[in-house]
Amino acid sequence: MSGSDQIPVSIESSASCSGKPRDYGNARAVLGQIRHALERLIASGEETRIDLNAMPFGPGDLEHLTNCLGTGEVQASVEALGPTRIQETAIPGVWLVDYLNAENQRLTLHIEIANVPQILCPQPQDLALAIDRLDARLDGTPAPNTPPLSS
């Protein structure tokens, strides 16, 4: 027996999405909410928004949650009163939507369970003006009395 057999060894590993070896209680609870929301989206088309700022996350919970969700192929950004970053997760229908102010400070972080995040959908008042705007561009004339499209 060598002297190295007597040296205490501690093995640390990062937690998997199963919650082992650390529980990540609130992250696990949000993952459960996401699962139920996906069931509703599939069954009825009902969309769900989860405000992560309202969650009492402990150290590492948010990182664990985002690691479990992974990263998908789609990213988008919207400039409206500050940048909003939209990231598809590796789970179809689950989106991270990060709202920032003009100084790039986080205002809120949401998970949206939807086919497309709400912020990317056109507003009804914008759609009502769409044909007039397109016709004006096709004619090469300015559209009469049309306010700027909302953001």
N, CA, C and O atoms as a GROMACS GRO file, in nm:
protein
  604
    1MET      N    1   0.084  -0.117   0.000
    1MET     CA    2   0.000   0.000   0.000
    1MET      C    3   0.089   0.123   0.000
    1MET      O    4   0.181   0.134   0.082
    2SER      N    5   0.062   0.215  -0.092
    2SER     CA    6   0.142   0.337  -0.100
    2SER      C    7   0.079   0.447  -0.016
    2SER      O    8  -0.034   0.434   0.030
    3GLY      N    9   0.153   0.554   0.005
    3GLY     CA   10   0.104   0.666   0.084
    3GLY      C   11  -0.012   0.738   0.018
    3GLY      O   12  -0.091   0.804   0.086
    4SER      N   13  -0.023   0.725  -0.115
    4SER     CA   14  -0.132   0.794  -0.184
    4SER      C   15  -0.268   0.733  -0.152
    4SER      O   16  -0.370   0.799  -0.170
    5ASP      N   17  -0.271   0.608  -0.105
    5ASP     CA   18  -0.398   0.546  -0.069
    5ASP      C   19  -0.460   0.611   0.053
    5ASP      O   20  -0.579   0.594   0.078
    6GLN      N   21  -0.382   0.685   0.128
    6GLN     CA   22  -0.431   0.744   0.251
    6GLN      C   23  -0.472   0.891   0.233
    6GLN      O   24  -0.516   0.954   0.329
    7ILE      N   25  -0.458   0.944   0.112
    7ILE     CA   26  -0.497   1.082   0.086
    7ILE      C   27  -0.647   1.085   0.056
    7ILE      O   28  -0.694   1.017  -0.036
    8PRO      N   29  -0.723   1.166   0.133
    8PRO     CA   30  -0.868   1.172   0.105
    8PRO      C   31  -0.892   1.238  -0.030
    8PRO      O   32  -0.832   1.341  -0.062
    9VAL      N   33  -0.979   1.179  -0.108
    9VAL     CA   34  -1.012   1.230  -0.240
    9VAL      C   35  -1.160   1.264  -0.244
    9VAL      O   36  -1.245   1.183  -0.205
   10SER      N   37  -1.190   1.383  -0.292
   10SER     CA   38  -1.329   1.426  -0.306
   10SER      C   39  -1.356   1.445  -0.454
   10SER      O   40  -1.283   1.516  -0.522
   11ILE      N   41  -1.463   1.383  -0.504
   11ILE     CA   42  -1.498   1.394  -0.644
   11ILE      C   43  -1.621   1.482  -0.654
   11ILE      O   44  -1.725   1.455  -0.593
   12GLU      N   45  -1.608   1.589  -0.732
   12GLU     CA   46  -1.720   1.679  -0.754
   12GLU      C   47  -1.759   1.670  -0.900
   12GLU      O   48  -1.674   1.661  -0.989
   13SER      N   49  -1.887   1.672  -0.923
   13SER     CA   50  -1.935   1.673  -1.061
   13SER      C   51  -2.049   1.771  -1.072
   13SER      O   52  -2.116   1.803  -0.974
   14SER      N   53  -2.069   1.818  -1.193
   14SER     CA   54  -2.183   1.906  -1.213
   14SER      C   55  -2.309   1.822  -1.212
   14SER      O   56  -2.308   1.705  -1.250
   15ALA      N   57  -2.417   1.885  -1.169
   15ALA     CA   58  -2.544   1.812  -1.160
   15ALA      C   59  -2.603   1.791  -1.298
   15ALA      O   60  -2.593   1.877  -1.386
   16SER      N   61  -2.663   1.677  -1.316
   16SER     CA   62  -2.734   1.652  -1.441
   16SER      C   63  -2.875   1.708  -1.428
   16SER      O   64  -2.913   1.759  -1.323
   17CYS      N   65  -2.950   1.698  -1.534
   17CYS     CA   66  -3.088   1.748  -1.530
   17CYS      C   67  -3.175   1.664  -1.438
   17CYS      O   68  -3.287   1.705  -1.407
   18SER      N   69  -3.128   1.550  -1.393
   18SER     CA   70  -3.207   1.469  -1.300
   18SER      C   71  -3.203   1.527  -1.160
   18SER      O   72  -3.273   1.478  -1.071
   19GLY      N   73  -3.121   1.631  -1.139
   19GLY     CA   74  -3.115   1.694  -1.008
   19GLY      C   75  -3.013   1.630  -0.916
   19GLY      O   76  -3.007   1.666  -0.799
   20LYS      N   77  -2.933   1.538  -0.964
   20LYS     CA   78  -2.833   1.471  -0.882
   20LYS      C   79  -2.697   1.527  -0.915
   20LYS      O   80  -2.675   1.554  -1.033
   21PRO      N   81  -2.605   1.546  -0.827
   21PRO     CA   82  -2.615   1.517  -0.685
   21PRO      C   83  -2.681   1.628  -0.605
   21PRO      O   84  -2.710   1.608  -0.487
   22ARG      N   85  -2.705   1.744  -0.663
   22ARG     CA   86  -2.768   1.855  -0.591
   22ARG      C   87  -2.913   1.863  -0.634
   22ARG      O   88  -2.945   1.832  -0.749
   23ASP      N   89  -3.002   1.905  -0.546
   23ASP     CA   90  -3.144   1.904  -0.574
   23ASP      C   91  -3.188   2.015  -0.669
   23ASP      O   92  -3.272   1.991  -0.755
   24TYR      N   93  -3.134   2.136  -0.657
   24TYR     CA   94  -3.178   2.249  -0.739
   24TYR      C   95  -3.331   2.261  -0.734
   24TYR      O   96  -3.397   2.264  -0.838
   25GLY      N   97  -3.385   2.266  -0.613
   25GLY     CA   98  -3.528   2.263  -0.588
   25GLY      C   99  -3.613   2.352  -0.676
   25GLY      O  100  -3.707   2.304  -0.738
   26ASN      N  101  -3.582   2.479  -0.684
   26ASN     CA  102  -3.667   2.568  -0.762
   26ASN      C  103  -3.647   2.550  -0.912
   26ASN      O  104  -3.742   2.567  -0.988
   27ALA      N  105  -3.528   2.517  -0.954
   27ALA     CA  106  -3.507   2.488  -1.096
   27ALA      C  107  -3.588   2.364  -1.135
   27ALA      O  108  -3.648   2.361  -1.242
   28ARG      N  109  -3.588   2.264  -1.050
   28ARG     CA  110  -3.666   2.142  -1.078
   28ARG      C  111  -3.815   2.174  -1.084
   28ARG      O  112  -3.887   2.120  -1.167
   29ALA      N  113  -3.860   2.262  -0.996
   29ALA     CA  114  -4.002   2.299  -0.996
   29ALA      C  115  -4.038   2.370  -1.126
   29ALA      O  116  -4.145   2.345  -1.183
   30VAL      N  117  -3.952   2.459  -1.174
   30VAL     CA  118  -3.979   2.530  -1.300
   30VAL      C  119  -3.978   2.431  -1.417
   30VAL      O  120  -4.060   2.443  -1.507
   31LEU      N  121  -3.887   2.336  -1.416
   31LEU     CA  122  -3.884   2.234  -1.521
   31LEU      C  123  -4.016   2.156  -1.523
   31LEU      O  124  -4.065   2.121  -1.630
   32GLY      N  125  -4.072   2.129  -1.406
   32GLY     CA  126  -4.203   2.064  -1.398
   32GLY      C  127  -4.313   2.152  -1.456
   32GLY      O  128  -4.400   2.104  -1.528
   33GLN      N  129  -4.308   2.283  -1.425
   33GLN     CA  130  -4.405   2.377  -1.483
   33GLN      C  131  -4.395   2.377  -1.635
   33GLN      O  132  -4.496   2.378  -1.705
   34ILE      N  133  -4.273   2.377  -1.684
   34ILE     CA  134  -4.251   2.377  -1.829
   34ILE      C  135  -4.311   2.253  -1.892
   34ILE      O  136  -4.373   2.260  -1.998
   35ARG      N  137  -4.292   2.139  -1.827
   35ARG     CA  138  -4.346   2.014  -1.881
   35ARG      C  139  -4.498   2.021  -1.891
   35ARG      O  140  -4.555   1.983  -1.993
   36HIS      N  141  -4.564   2.070  -1.786
   36HIS     CA  142  -4.710   2.081  -1.788
   36HIS      C  143  -4.755   2.184  -1.893
   36HIS      O  144  -4.857   2.164  -1.960
   37ALA      N  145  -4.680   2.292  -1.906
   37ALA     CA  146  -4.714   2.394  -2.006
   37ALA      C  147  -4.700   2.337  -2.148
   37ALA      O  148  -4.780   2.369  -2.235
   38LEU      N  149  -4.599   2.254  -2.170
   38LEU     CA  150  -4.584   2.191  -2.302
   38LEU      C  151  -4.704   2.100  -2.332
   38LEU      O  152  -4.753   2.096  -2.445
   39GLU      N  153  -4.750   2.028  -2.231
   39GLU     CA  154  -4.868   1.943  -2.250
   39GLU      C  155  -4.989   2.028  -2.291
   39GLU      O  156  -5.064   1.989  -2.381
   40ARG      N  157  -5.008   2.145  -2.225
   40ARG     CA  158  -5.120   2.233  -2.260
   40ARG      C  159  -5.103   2.291  -2.400
   40ARG      O  160  -5.200   2.300  -2.476
   41LEU      N  161  -4.981   2.330  -2.435
   41LEU     CA  162  -4.956   2.384  -2.569
   41LEU      C  163  -4.990   2.280  -2.675
   41LEU      O  164  -5.054   2.313  -2.775
   42ILE      N  165  -4.949   2.158  -2.654
   42ILE     CA  166  -4.975   2.051  -2.751
   42ILE      C  167  -5.124   2.019  -2.758
   42ILE      O  168  -5.179   2.002  -2.867
   43ALA      N  169  -5.190   2.011  -2.642
   43ALA     CA  170  -5.331   1.970  -2.638
   43ALA      C  171  -5.426   2.079  -2.685
   43ALA      O  172  -5.523   2.050  -2.755
   44SER      N  173  -5.399   2.204  -2.647
   44SER     CA  174  -5.499   2.308  -2.673
   44SER      C  175  -5.443   2.434  -2.740
   44SER      O  176  -5.520   2.523  -2.776
   45GLY      N  177  -5.312   2.442  -2.756
   45GLY     CA  178  -5.252   2.563  -2.812
   45GLY      C  179  -5.233   2.672  -2.709
   45GLY      O  180  -5.189   2.782  -2.743
   46GLU      N  181  -5.264   2.644  -2.582
   46GLU     CA  182  -5.249   2.745  -2.476
   46GLU      C  183  -5.102   2.774  -2.451
   46GLU      O  184  -5.022   2.684  -2.428
   47GLU      N  185  -5.068   2.903  -2.458
   47GLU     CA  186  -4.931   2.946  -2.434
   47GLU      C  187  -4.913   2.981  -2.286
   47GLU      O  188  -5.009   3.016  -2.217
   48THR      N  189  -4.790   2.970  -2.238
   48THR     CA  190  -4.758   2.998  -2.098
   48THR      C  191  -4.634   3.085  -2.091
   48THR      O  192  -4.540   3.067  -2.169
   49ARG      N  193  -4.634   3.178  -1.998
   49ARG     CA  194  -4.517   3.262  -1.973
   49ARG      C  195  -4.482   3.246  -1.825
   49ARG      O  196  -4.569   3.259  -1.738
   50ILE      N  197  -4.356   3.218  -1.798
   50ILE     CA  198  -4.307   3.204  -1.660
   50ILE      C  199  -4.205   3.314  -1.636
   50ILE      O  200  -4.104   3.322  -1.705
   51ASP      N  201  -4.232   3.399  -1.536
   51ASP     CA  202  -4.142   3.508  -1.500
   51ASP      C  203  -4.036   3.454  -1.406
   51ASP      O  204  -4.063   3.428  -1.289
   52LEU      N  205  -3.915   3.437  -1.456
   52LEU     CA  206  -3.808   3.380  -1.374
   52LEU      C  207  -3.761   3.477  -1.266
   52LEU      O  208  -3.705   3.433  -1.165
   53ASN      N  209  -3.782   3.608  -1.285
   53ASN     CA  210  -3.744   3.704  -1.181
   53ASN      C  211  -3.830   3.687  -1.057
   53ASN      O  212  -3.788   3.726  -0.947
   54ALA      N  213  -3.948   3.630  -1.072
   54ALA     CA  214  -4.037   3.610  -0.958
   54ALA      C  215  -4.005   3.482  -0.881
   54ALA      O  216  -4.065   3.455  -0.777
   55MET      N  217  -3.911   3.404  -0.931
   55MET     CA  218  -3.875   3.277  -0.867
   55MET      C  219  -3.768   3.299  -0.760
   55MET      O  220  -3.670   3.370  -0.784
   56PRO      N  221  -3.786   3.238  -0.645
   56PRO     CA  222  -3.683   3.248  -0.540
   56PRO      C  223  -3.571   3.146  -0.563
   56PRO      O  224  -3.558   3.048  -0.491
   57PHE      N  225  -3.490   3.173  -0.665
   57PHE     CA  226  -3.381   3.081  -0.698
   57PHE      C  227  -3.268   3.092  -0.597
   57PHE      O  228  -3.235   3.200  -0.549
   58GLY      N  229  -3.210   2.977  -0.566
   58GLY     CA  230  -3.090   2.973  -0.484
   58GLY      C  231  -2.968   2.978  -0.575
   58GLY      O  232  -2.982   2.983  -0.697
   59PRO      N  233  -2.850   2.976  -0.515
   59PRO     CA  234  -2.727   2.980  -0.595
   59PRO      C  235  -2.722   2.863  -0.695
   59PRO      O  236  -2.741   2.747  -0.658
   60GLY      N  237  -2.699   2.896  -0.818
   60GLY     CA  238  -2.684   2.795  -0.922
   60GLY      C  239  -2.814   2.749  -0.986
   60GLY      O  240  -2.810   2.679  -1.087
   61ASP      N  241  -2.930   2.786  -0.930
   61ASP     CA  242  -3.057   2.737  -0.984
   61ASP      C  243  -3.082   2.785  -1.128
   61ASP      O  244  -3.118   2.705  -1.214
   62LEU      N  245  -3.063   2.914  -1.154
   62LEU     CA  246  -3.090   2.965  -1.288
   62LEU      C  247  -2.993   2.903  -1.389
   62LEU      O  248  -3.034   2.866  -1.499
   63GLU      N  249  -2.868   2.892  -1.352
   63GLU     CA  250  -2.770   2.830  -1.442
   63GLU      C  251  -2.805   2.684  -1.468
   63GLU      O  252  -2.794   2.637  -1.581
   64HIS      N  253  -2.848   2.613  -1.364
   64HIS     CA  254  -2.888   2.474  -1.381
   64HIS      C  255  -3.008   2.464  -1.476
   64HIS      O  256  -3.012   2.378  -1.564
   65LEU      N  257  -3.106   2.552  -1.456
   65LEU     CA  258  -3.225   2.552  -1.540
   65LEU      C  259  -3.188   2.576  -1.686
   65LEU      O  260  -3.231   2.501  -1.774
   66THR      N  261  -3.110   2.679  -1.713
   66THR     CA  262  -3.074   2.710  -1.851
   66THR      C  263  -2.986   2.601  -1.912
   66THR      O  264  -2.996   2.573  -2.031
   67ASN      N  265  -2.900   2.539  -1.832
   67ASN     CA  266  -2.820   2.427  -1.883
   67ASN      C  267  -2.907   2.309  -1.919
   67ASN      O  268  -2.885   2.244  -2.021
   68CYS      N  269  -3.008   2.280  -1.836
   68CYS     CA  270  -3.098   2.169  -1.865
   68CYS      C  271  -3.179   2.194  -1.992
   68CYS      O  272  -3.203   2.103  -2.070
   69LEU      N  273  -3.220   2.318  -2.012
   69LEU     CA  274  -3.299   2.351  -2.130
   69LEU      C  275  -3.215   2.353  -2.257
   69LEU      O  276  -3.266   2.329  -2.366
   70GLY      N  277  -3.086   2.382  -2.243
   70GLY     CA  278  -2.997   2.383  -2.358
   70GLY      C  279  -3.024   2.500  -2.451
   70GLY      O  280  -3.103   2.589  -2.420
   71THR      N  281  -2.957   2.498  -2.564
   71THR     CA  282  -2.968   2.605  -2.662
   71THR      C  283  -3.012   2.549  -2.795
   71THR      O  284  -2.955   2.452  -2.846
   72GLY      N  285  -3.114   2.611  -2.851
   72GLY     CA  286  -3.164   2.570  -2.982
   72GLY      C  287  -3.098   2.648  -3.094
   72GLY      O  288  -2.993   2.710  -3.075
   73GLU      N  289  -3.158   2.643  -3.210
   73GLU     CA  290  -3.098   2.700  -3.330
   73GLU      C  291  -3.139   2.844  -3.358
   73GLU      O  292  -3.074   2.912  -3.437
   74VAL      N  293  -3.246   2.892  -3.295
   74VAL     CA  294  -3.302   3.022  -3.331
   74VAL      C  295  -3.270   3.126  -3.225
   74VAL      O  296  -3.288   3.103  -3.106
   75GLN      N  297  -3.221   3.240  -3.272
   75GLN     CA  298  -3.200   3.358  -3.186
   75GLN      C  299  -3.262   3.476  -3.257
   75GLN      O  300  -3.262   3.484  -3.380
   76ALA      N  301  -3.317   3.568  -3.178
   76ALA     CA  302  -3.372   3.691  -3.236
   76ALA      C  303  -3.350   3.803  -3.137
   76ALA      O  304  -3.330   3.780  -3.017
   77SER      N  305  -3.353   3.924  -3.188
   77SER     CA  306  -3.346   4.040  -3.098
   77SER      C  307  -3.448   4.142  -3.146
   77SER      O  308  -3.475   4.156  -3.265
   78VAL      N  309  -3.502   4.213  -3.050
   78VAL     CA  310  -3.601   4.317  -3.076
   78VAL      C  311  -3.553   4.442  -3.005
   78VAL      O  312  -3.516   4.438  -2.888
   79GLU      N  313  -3.553   4.554  -3.077
   79GLU     CA  314  -3.515   4.682  -3.018
   79GLU      C  315  -3.642   4.761  -2.990
   79GLU      O  316  -3.702   4.818  -3.081
   80ALA      N  317  -3.683   4.765  -2.864
   80ALA     CA  318  -3.802   4.840  -2.823
   80ALA      C  319  -3.784   4.880  -2.678
   80ALA      O  320  -3.794   4.796  -2.589
   81LEU      N  321  -3.757   5.007  -2.653
   81LEU     CA  322  -3.732   5.057  -2.517
   81LEU      C  323  -3.612   4.988  -2.454
   81LEU      O  324  -3.599   4.986  -2.331
   82GLY      N  325  -3.526   4.934  -2.534
   82GLY     CA  326  -3.410   4.856  -2.490
   82GLY      C  327  -3.412   4.724  -2.564
   82GLY      O  328  -3.515   4.684  -2.618
   83PRO      N  329  -3.300   4.655  -2.567
   83PRO     CA  330  -3.294   4.529  -2.641
   83PRO      C  331  -3.366   4.415  -2.568
   83PRO      O  332  -3.364   4.406  -2.446
   84THR      N  333  -3.428   4.331  -2.646
   84THR     CA  334  -3.486   4.207  -2.596
   84THR      C  335  -3.422   4.094  -2.674
   84THR      O  336  -3.422   4.095  -2.797
   85ARG      N  337  -3.366   3.998  -2.602
   85ARG     CA  338  -3.301   3.884  -2.668
   85ARG      C  339  -3.390   3.761  -2.651
   85ARG      O  340  -3.435   3.728  -2.542
   86ILE      N  341  -3.413   3.694  -2.762
   86ILE     CA  342  -3.495   3.574  -2.763
   86ILE      C  343  -3.406   3.458  -2.804
   86ILE      O  344  -3.337   3.465  -2.906
   87GLN      N  345  -3.409   3.352  -2.726
   87GLN     CA  346  -3.327   3.234  -2.756
   87GLN      C  347  -3.415   3.109  -2.748
   87GLN      O  348  -3.477   3.082  -2.645
   88GLU      N  349  -3.419   3.036  -2.856
   88GLU     CA  350  -3.485   2.906  -2.853
   88GLU      C  351  -3.403   2.814  -2.765
   88GLU      O  352  -3.280   2.818  -2.768
   89THR      N  353  -3.468   2.731  -2.686
   89THR     CA  354  -3.394   2.630  -2.610
   89THR      C  355  -3.387   2.503  -2.695
   89THR      O  356  -3.443   2.497  -2.804
   90ALA      N  357  -3.319   2.403  -2.644
   90ALA     CA  358  -3.310   2.275  -2.715
   90ALA      C  359  -3.442   2.199  -2.709
   90ALA      O  360  -3.457   2.095  -2.773
   91ILE      N  361  -3.538   2.251  -2.631
   91ILE     CA  362  -3.670   2.190  -2.619
   91ILE      C  363  -3.765   2.267  -2.711
   91ILE      O  364  -3.792   2.384  -2.684
   92PRO      N  365  -3.816   2.206  -2.818
   92PRO     CA  366  -3.905   2.278  -2.908
   92PRO      C  367  -4.024   2.339  -2.834
   92PRO      O  368  -4.088   2.273  -2.752
   93GLY      N  369  -4.052   2.464  -2.865
   93GLY     CA  370  -4.164   2.533  -2.802
   93GLY      C  371  -4.129   2.603  -2.672
   93GLY      O  372  -4.216   2.667  -2.612
   94VAL      N  373  -4.004   2.593  -2.627
   94VAL     CA  374  -3.961   2.657  -2.503
   94VAL      C  375  -3.856   2.762  -2.538
   94VAL      O  376  -3.752   2.730  -2.596
   95TRP      N  377  -3.885   2.888  -2.500
   95TRP     CA  378  -3.804   3.002  -2.538
   95TRP      C  379  -3.760   3.080  -2.415
   95TRP      O  380  -3.838   3.094  -2.321
   96LEU      N  381  -3.638   3.129  -2.414
   96LEU     CA  382  -3.591   3.224  -2.312
   96LEU      C  383  -3.602   3.364  -2.372
   96LEU      O  384  -3.551   3.390  -2.481
   97VAL      N  385  -3.670   3.453  -2.302
   97VAL     CA  386  -3.688   3.590  -2.349
   97VAL      C  387  -3.633   3.683  -2.241
   97VAL      O  388  -3.686   3.692  -2.130
   98ASP      N  389  -3.526   3.752  -2.275
   98ASP     CA  390  -3.451   3.835  -2.181
   98ASP      C  391  -3.474   3.982  -2.217
   98ASP      O  392  -3.424   4.031  -2.319
   99TYR      N  393  -3.549   4.052  -2.132
   99TYR     CA  394  -3.582   4.193  -2.156
   99TYR      C  395  -3.479   4.281  -2.084
   99TYR      O  396  -3.458   4.267  -1.963
  100LEU      N  397  -3.415   4.371  -2.160
  100LEU     CA  398  -3.311   4.459  -2.105
  100LEU      C  399  -3.354   4.604  -2.122
  100LEU      O  400  -3.435   4.637  -2.209
  101ASN      N  401  -3.297   4.692  -2.039
  101ASN     CA  402  -3.323   4.835  -2.058
  101ASN      C  403  -3.216   4.892  -2.152
  101ASN      O  404  -3.132   4.819  -2.203
  102ALA      N  405  -3.222   5.023  -2.173
  102ALA     CA  406  -3.129   5.088  -2.266
  102ALA      C  407  -2.984   5.074  -2.222
  102ALA      O  408  -2.893   5.084  -2.305
  103GLU      N  409  -2.961   5.050  -2.093
  103GLU     CA  410  -2.824   5.033  -2.041
  103GLU      C  411  -2.783   4.885  -2.036
  103GLU      O  412  -2.683   4.851  -1.973
  104ASN      N  413  -2.860   4.798  -2.102
  104ASN     CA  414  -2.835   4.653  -2.105
  104ASN      C  415  -2.843   4.587  -1.968
  104ASN      O  416  -2.778   4.485  -1.945
  105GLN      N  417  -2.923   4.642  -1.878
  105GLN     CA  418  -2.948   4.579  -1.749
  105GLN      C  419  -3.078   4.499  -1.762
  105GLN      O  420  -3.175   4.546  -1.821
  106ARG      N  421  -3.077   4.379  -1.705
  106ARG     CA  422  -3.195   4.293  -1.716
  106ARG      C  423  -3.313   4.354  -1.642
  106ARG      O  424  -3.304   4.391  -1.525
  107LEU      N  425  -3.425   4.364  -1.714
  107LEU     CA  426  -3.550   4.405  -1.652
  107LEU      C  427  -3.626   4.283  -1.603
  107LEU      O  428  -3.675   4.280  -1.491
  108THR      N  429  -3.633   4.183  -1.689
  108THR     CA  430  -3.696   4.058  -1.650
  108THR      C  431  -3.652   3.948  -1.747
  108THR      O  432  -3.609   3.975  -1.859
  109LEU      N  433  -3.664   3.827  -1.702
  109LEU     CA  434  -3.629   3.709  -1.782
  109LEU      C  435  -3.749   3.615  -1.777
  109LEU      O  436  -3.794   3.576  -1.669
  110HIS      N  437  -3.800   3.581  -1.893
  110HIS     CA  438  -3.916   3.492  -1.902
  110HIS      C  439  -3.880   3.365  -1.975
  110HIS      O  440  -3.790   3.362  -2.059
  111ILE      N  441  -3.952   3.260  -1.941
  111ILE     CA  442  -3.956   3.142  -2.026
  111ILE      C  443  -4.094   3.144  -2.089
  111ILE      O  444  -4.195   3.155  -2.019
  112GLU      N  445  -4.099   3.134  -2.220
  112GLU     CA  446  -4.226   3.126  -2.290
  112GLU      C  447  -4.239   2.988  -2.352
  112GLU      O  448  -4.148   2.939  -2.419
  113ILE      N  449  -4.354   2.929  -2.328
  113ILE     CA  450  -4.386   2.802  -2.390
  113ILE      C  451  -4.490   2.834  -2.496
  113ILE      O  452  -4.608   2.855  -2.466
  114ALA      N  453  -4.446   2.837  -2.621
  114ALA     CA  454  -4.530   2.882  -2.732
  114ALA      C  455  -4.465   2.838  -2.863
  114ALA      O  456  -4.346   2.804  -2.867
  115ASN      N  457  -4.545   2.838  -2.969
  115ASN     CA  458  -4.486   2.811  -3.100
  115ASN      C  459  -4.388   2.922  -3.138
  115ASN      O  460  -4.280   2.894  -3.190
  116VAL      N  461  -4.426   3.047  -3.111
  116VAL     CA  462  -4.344   3.164  -3.136
  116VAL      C  463  -4.362   3.258  -3.018
  116VAL      O  464  -4.475   3.279  -2.974
  117PRO      N  465  -4.254   3.316  -2.963
  117PRO     CA  466  -4.270   3.408  -2.851
  117PRO      C  467  -4.359   3.528  -2.889
  117PRO      O  468  -4.353   3.578  -3.001
  118GLN      N  469  -4.440   3.571  -2.795
  118GLN     CA  470  -4.536   3.677  -2.820
  118GLN      C  471  -4.473   3.804  -2.875
  118GLN      O  472  -4.531   3.870  -2.962
  119ILE      N  473  -4.353   3.838  -2.827
  119ILE     CA  474  -4.289   3.962  -2.871
  119ILE      C  475  -4.256   3.960  -3.020
  119ILE      O  476  -4.238   4.066  -3.080
  120LEU      N  477  -4.248   3.843  -3.081
  120LEU     CA  478  -4.218   3.833  -3.224
  120LEU      C  479  -4.343   3.834  -3.311
  120LEU      O  480  -4.332   3.840  -3.434
  121CYS      N  481  -4.460   3.828  -3.251
  121CYS     CA  482  -4.584   3.828  -3.328
  121CYS      C  483  -4.628   3.972  -3.356
  121CYS      O  484  -4.619   4.057  -3.269
  122PRO      N  485  -4.675   3.999  -3.477
  122PRO     CA  486  -4.720   4.136  -3.507
  122PRO      C  487  -4.844   4.172  -3.426
  122PRO      O  488  -4.928   4.087  -3.396
  123GLN      N  489  -4.852   4.299  -3.390
  123GLN     CA  490  -4.967   4.351  -3.317
  123GLN      C  491  -5.085   4.367  -3.413
  123GLN      O  492  -5.064   4.399  -3.530
  124PRO      N  493  -5.208   4.345  -3.366
  124PRO     CA  494  -5.325   4.358  -3.454
  124PRO      C  495  -5.334   4.496  -3.521
  124PRO      O  496  -5.371   4.505  -3.638
  125GLN      N  497  -5.302   4.603  -3.448
  125GLN     CA  498  -5.308   4.737  -3.508
  125GLN      C  499  -5.205   4.753  -3.619
  125GLN      O  500  -5.228   4.827  -3.714
  126ASP      N  501  -5.092   4.684  -3.608
  126ASP     CA  502  -4.991   4.688  -3.716
  126ASP      C  503  -5.041   4.611  -3.838
  126ASP      O  504  -5.022   4.655  -3.951
  127LEU      N  505  -5.103   4.496  -3.814
  127LEU     CA  506  -5.155   4.417  -3.926
  127LEU      C  507  -5.264   4.494  -4.001
  127LEU      O  508  -5.277   4.482  -4.123
  128ALA      N  509  -5.343   4.573  -3.928
  128ALA     CA  510  -5.450   4.650  -3.993
  128ALA      C  511  -5.393   4.750  -4.092
  128ALA      O  512  -5.460   4.785  -4.190
  129LEU      N  513  -5.271   4.797  -4.071
  129LEU     CA  514  -5.208   4.895  -4.160
  129LEU      C  515  -5.119   4.830  -4.266
  129LEU      O  516  -5.070   4.899  -4.356
  130ALA      N  517  -5.098   4.702  -4.257
  130ALA     CA  518  -4.999   4.636  -4.341
  130ALA      C  519  -5.026   4.650  -4.490
  130ALA      O  520  -4.934   4.684  -4.565
  131ILE      N  521  -5.147   4.627  -4.535
  131ILE     CA  522  -5.177   4.632  -4.678
  131ILE      C  523  -5.159   4.774  -4.730
  131ILE      O  524  -5.104   4.794  -4.838
  132ASP      N  525  -5.208   4.873  -4.654
  132ASP     CA  526  -5.190   5.013  -4.697
  132ASP      C  527  -5.042   5.047  -4.710
  132ASP      O  528  -5.001   5.112  -4.806
  133ARG      N  529  -4.963   5.003  -4.615
  133ARG     CA  530  -4.820   5.032  -4.621
  133ARG      C  531  -4.753   4.964  -4.739
  133ARG      O  532  -4.670   5.025  -4.808
  134LEU      N  533  -4.788   4.840  -4.763
  134LEU     CA  534  -4.729   4.768  -4.876
  134LEU      C  535  -4.773   4.831  -5.008
  134LEU      O  536  -4.691   4.850  -5.099
  135ASP      N  537  -4.901   4.863  -5.020
  135ASP     CA  538  -4.950   4.928  -5.143
  135ASP      C  539  -4.876   5.059  -5.168
  135ASP      O  540  -4.840   5.089  -5.282
  136ALA      N  541  -4.855   5.138  -5.063
  136ALA     CA  542  -4.784   5.265  -5.078
  136ALA      C  543  -4.642   5.242  -5.127
  136ALA      O  544  -4.592   5.317  -5.211
  137ARG      N  545  -4.576   5.141  -5.076
  137ARG     CA  546  -4.439   5.112  -5.120
  137ARG      C  547  -4.437   5.062  -5.264
  137ARG      O  548  -4.347   5.096  -5.341
  138LEU      N  549  -4.537   4.983  -5.300
  138LEU     CA  550  -4.544   4.934  -5.438
  138LEU      C  551  -4.570   5.048  -5.535
  138LEU      O  552  -4.519   5.048  -5.647
  139ASP      N  553  -4.649   5.146  -5.492
  139ASP     CA  554  -4.679   5.263  -5.576
  139ASP      C  555  -4.569   5.367  -5.572
  139ASP      O  556  -4.566   5.457  -5.656
  140GLY      N  557  -4.478   5.354  -5.476
  140GLY     CA  558  -4.371   5.453  -5.462
  140GLY      C  559  -4.417   5.583  -5.399
  140GLY      O  560  -4.352   5.686  -5.414
  141THR      N  561  -4.529   5.578  -5.328
  141THR     CA  562  -4.580   5.698  -5.262
  141THR      C  563  -4.585   5.674  -5.112
  141THR      O  564  -4.597   5.560  -5.067
  142PRO      N  565  -4.574   5.780  -5.035
  142PRO     CA  566  -4.583   5.761  -4.889
  142PRO      C  567  -4.726   5.724  -4.851
  142PRO      O  568  -4.822   5.774  -4.909
  143ALA      N  569  -4.738   5.636  -4.754
  143ALA     CA  570  -4.871   5.597  -4.706
  143ALA      C  571  -4.934   5.715  -4.633
  143ALA      O  572  -4.869   5.778  -4.550
  144PRO      N  573  -5.059   5.746  -4.663
  144PRO     CA  574  -5.122   5.862  -4.600
  144PRO      C  575  -5.151   5.838  -4.452
  144PRO      O  576  -5.210   5.738  -4.413
  145ASN      N  577  -5.107   5.936  -4.370
  145ASN     CA  578  -5.140   5.940  -4.227
  145ASN      C  579  -5.127   5.806  -4.155
  145ASN      O  580  -5.216   5.766  -4.082
  146THR      N  581  -5.017   5.739  -4.176
  146THR     CA  582  -4.999   5.614  -4.105
  146THR      C  583  -4.896   5.634  -3.996
  146THR      O  584  -4.783   5.674  -4.023
  147PRO      N  585  -4.934   5.605  -3.873
  147PRO     CA  586  -4.838   5.620  -3.763
  147PRO      C  587  -4.732   5.512  -3.773
  147PRO      O  588  -4.750   5.411  -3.841
  148PRO      N  589  -4.620   5.536  -3.706
  148PRO     CA  590  -4.516   5.431  -3.709
  148PRO      C  591  -4.569   5.303  -3.649
  148PRO      O  592  -4.653   5.306  -3.559
  149LEU      N  593  -4.521   5.191  -3.698
  149LEU     CA  594  -4.562   5.063  -3.644
  149LEU      C  595  -4.517   5.051  -3.500
  149LEU      O  596  -4.410   5.098  -3.462
  150SER      N  597  -4.600   4.987  -3.420
  150SER     CA  598  -4.565   4.970  -3.278
  150SER      C  599  -4.454   4.868  -3.265
  150SER      O  600  -4.430   4.788  -3.355
  151SER      N  601  -4.386   4.871  -3.150
  151SER     CA  602  -4.279   4.776  -3.127
  151SER      C  603  -4.318   4.675  -3.026
  151SER      O  604  -4.239   4.586  -2.994
   0.00000   0.00000   0.00000
